[in-house]
Amino acid sequence: MRAVKIRDGGFELGEAPEPAADGDQVVVRIRAAGLNAADLQQARGTYPAPPGWPDDIPGLEIAGVVEQPARTASGWAAGDRVMAVVGGGAHAERIAVPASLLVPIPDSFDDLRAAGFPEAFSTAWDGLVDQAGVRPGDRVLVTGAAGGVGTAMIQVAGLAGADVVASVHRAESHAAVRALAPDATVVTPDQEEENGPYDVVAELVGGKDCLRRVRWLKPYGRILVIGVGAGEEASLRLFDLMRVRGRVLGSTIRARSTVEKAALATREKGCSARSRRVVSRSRWTAFIRWSRHRMLTSGWARRGSSARSSCRWSDRPRRVSIVVGEGHAPPLIFFIVRWDVTRRTPGRPESFRVWNSS
Ligand SMILES: NC(=O)c1ccc[n+]([C@@H]2O[C@H](COP(=O)([O-])OP(=O)(O)OC[C@H]3O[C@@H](n4cnc5c(N)ncnc54)[C@H](OP(=O)(O)O)[C@@H]3O)[C@@H](O)[C@H]2O)c1
């Protein structure tokens, strides 16, 4: 088959053997594949492929169709449209992938868009929600926010109910980033400090002074290091970290085992069904009753009055508006409750917009 091969620090089109599938592997005919910073680093010789994946063919994410289902794993049939994060080898006509890593492509995604989704959005979801524990109401700074991972992160952080500050150094990219996440505050790097303090800083750029951002953390804030393209060594004034009781976290997806990658894929897979089930009307109704009870018992509304409530929620389930009125005598009490659905309900892939995916 044809494949892009890494040669002398660059890429060239060449030939590679057809993939041989083990029992639980599916052969996927690749229709589109993402190009990531890691591919360029691999070509330069600074980021080798993890064991078990082709080390001379780049490509970390695929979109395609199942050509040959696995012999010992069920769930996929020939012709199914699938996408996946892989350890390498995506820039080829075919690849053998463990069945557990595959995610169905939503109908609304074309192949190009699907090929730009898995790596960036897995990284964003895993980093912000699973590693840094972003909660509704957190203030989150994303550096390098105009890139593939950055544009995923500002959408995921918004879905998680965070107040997002997107740091974009090129002025010409600001409008496009704002269009992706209208609720986010888009700033230049020199405006990051004045827009803090932050609960979480997602560091996608790196560089020797990137950990100065520890000073802009709120107590118990976290710096999540994901990308270090501008330099992988940084100095940190340790007292700044101590003062905020802060944490510096780091994460990569590529180096993870197949089992760990499969866990991420599973979170992507059932998301649509789960988000509808968990955010069910009965759950909201129970929550509204509980809120009304708390308001009555806490003195916000008069005991014995005919307090009534109504609940509305927007397309994004993070925001619930509750309106409580007291019998015939308003004033209405109006407040916004942010409901932590993100722990259990990853966003639906089709609700995200993939940018930089060509
Ligand atoms: N840990 C993981 O699992 C993981 C997974 C995926 C990616 N990554 C890493 O995360 C980083 C971002 O990935 P990506 O796919 O989003 O890359 P990308 O699409 O190339 O985006 C990088 C972004 O950073 C900006 N940038 C670069 N240098 C900058 C600087 N000195 N100051 C301010 N902004 C700067 C770029 O802005 P301009 O384009 O305007 O210059 C761009 O918006 C990369 O280093 C990548 O290797 C890590």
The ligand as an SDF file (V2000), in Angstrom:
LIG
                    3D

 48 52  0  0  0  0  0  0  0  0999 V2000
    0.1210   16.1550   25.6400 N   0  0  0  0  0  0  0  0  0  0  0  0
   -0.6000   15.6630   24.6540 C   0  0  0  0  0  0  0  0  0  0  0  0
   -1.1880   14.5820   24.7340 O   0  0  0  0  0  0  0  0  0  0  0  0
   -0.7050   16.4680   23.3940 C   0  0  0  0  0  0  0  0  0  0  0  0
   -1.6650   16.1480   22.4170 C   0  0  0  0  0  0  0  0  0  0  0  0
   -1.7680   16.9620   21.2960 C   0  0  0  0  0  0  0  0  0  0  0  0
   -0.9030   18.0410   21.1640 C   0  0  0  0  0  0  0  0  0  0  0  0
    0.0330   18.2930   22.1090 N   0  0  0  0  0  0  0  0  0  0  0  0
    0.9420   19.4260   22.0080 C   0  0  0  0  0  0  0  0  0  0  0  0
    0.1730   20.5940   22.3000 O   0  0  0  0  0  0  0  0  0  0  0  0
    0.7020   21.6980   21.5530 C   0  0  0  0  0  0  0  0  0  0  0  0
   -0.4440   22.3190   20.7580 C   0  0  0  0  0  0  0  0  0  0  0  0
   -0.8870   21.3780   19.8060 O   0  0  0  0  0  0  0  0  0  0  0  0
   -1.7990   21.8530   18.5970 P   0  0  0  0  0  0  0  0  0  0  0  0
   -2.1720   20.6360   17.8590 O   0  0  0  0  0  0  0  0  0  0  0  0
   -2.8590   22.7440   19.1270 O   0  0  0  0  0  0  0  0  0  0  0  0
   -0.7520   22.6880   17.7550 O   0  0  0  0  0  0  0  0  0  0  0  0
   -1.0660   23.8690   16.7270 P   0  0  0  0  0  0  0  0  0  0  0  0
   -2.3410   23.6130   16.0340 O   0  0  0  0  0  0  0  0  0  0  0  0
    0.1840   24.0490   15.9530 O   0  0  0  0  0  0  0  0  0  0  0  0
   -1.2980   25.1580   17.6570 O   0  0  0  0  0  0  0  0  0  0  0  0
   -0.2810   25.7510   18.4250 C   0  0  0  0  0  0  0  0  0  0  0  0
   -0.8070   27.1040   18.8490 C   0  0  0  0  0  0  0  0  0  0  0  0
    0.1310   27.7320   19.7090 O   0  0  0  0  0  0  0  0  0  0  0  0
    0.3860   29.0320   19.2320 C   0  0  0  0  0  0  0  0  0  0  0  0
    1.7610   29.4230   19.5080 N   0  0  0  0  0  0  0  0  0  0  0  0
    2.8640   28.8630   19.0480 C   0  0  0  0  0  0  0  0  0  0  0  0
    3.9400   29.4950   19.5490 N   0  0  0  0  0  0  0  0  0  0  0  0
    3.4810   30.4620   20.3300 C   0  0  0  0  0  0  0  0  0  0  0  0
    4.0950   31.4470   21.1360 C   0  0  0  0  0  0  0  0  0  0  0  0
    5.4200   31.5410   21.2230 N   0  0  0  0  0  0  0  0  0  0  0  0
    3.3180   32.3040   21.8240 N   0  0  0  0  0  0  0  0  0  0  0  0
    1.9810   32.2040   21.7460 C   0  0  0  0  0  0  0  0  0  0  0  0
    1.3340   31.2710   21.0030 N   0  0  0  0  0  0  0  0  0  0  0  0
    2.0860   30.4120   20.3140 C   0  0  0  0  0  0  0  0  0  0  0  0
    0.1460   28.9760   17.7570 C   0  0  0  0  0  0  0  0  0  0  0  0
   -0.2130   30.2470   17.2810 O   0  0  0  0  0  0  0  0  0  0  0  0
    0.1570   30.6710   15.7620 P   0  0  0  0  0  0  0  0  0  0  0  0
   -0.2250   29.5320   14.8740 O   0  0  0  0  0  0  0  0  0  0  0  0
   -0.6570   31.8740   15.5720 O   0  0  0  0  0  0  0  0  0  0  0  0
    1.6170   30.9150   15.7740 O   0  0  0  0  0  0  0  0  0  0  0  0
   -1.0290   28.0160   17.6760 C   0  0  0  0  0  0  0  0  0  0  0  0
   -2.2380   28.6960   17.8190 O   0  0  0  0  0  0  0  0  0  0  0  0
    1.8180   21.1320   20.6750 C   0  0  0  0  0  0  0  0  0  0  0  0
    3.0380   21.3980   21.3080 O   0  0  0  0  0  0  0  0  0  0  0  0
    1.5350   19.6410   20.6430 C   0  0  0  0  0  0  0  0  0  0  0  0
    2.7270   18.8970   20.4720 O   0  0  0  0  0  0  0  0  0  0  0  0
    0.1350   17.5320   23.2230 C   0  0  0  0  0  0  0  0  0  0  0  0
  1  2  1  0
  2  3  2  0
  2  4  1  0
  4  5  1  0
  4 48  2  0
  5  6  2  0
  6  7  1  0
  7  8  2  0
  8  9  1  0
  8 48  1  0
  9 10  1  0
  9 46  1  0
 10 11  1  0
 11 12  1  0
 11 44  1  0
 12 13  1  0
 13 14  1  0
 14 15  2  0
 14 16  1  0
 14 17  1  0
 17 18  1  0
 18 19  2  0
 18 20  1  0
 18 21  1  0
 21 22  1  0
 22 23  1  0
 23 24  1  0
 23 42  1  0
 24 25  1  0
 25 26  1  0
 25 36  1  0
 26 27  1  0
 26 35  1  0
 27 28  2  0
 28 29  1  0
 29 30  1  0
 29 35  2  0
 30 31  1  0
 30 32  2  0
 32 33  1  0
 33 34  2  0
 34 35  1  0
 36 37  1  0
 36 42  1  0
 37 38  1  0
 38 39  2  0
 38 40  1  0
 38 41  1  0
 42 43  1  0
 44 45  1  0
 44 46  1  0
 46 47  1  0
M  CHG  2   8   1  16  -1
M  END
$$$$
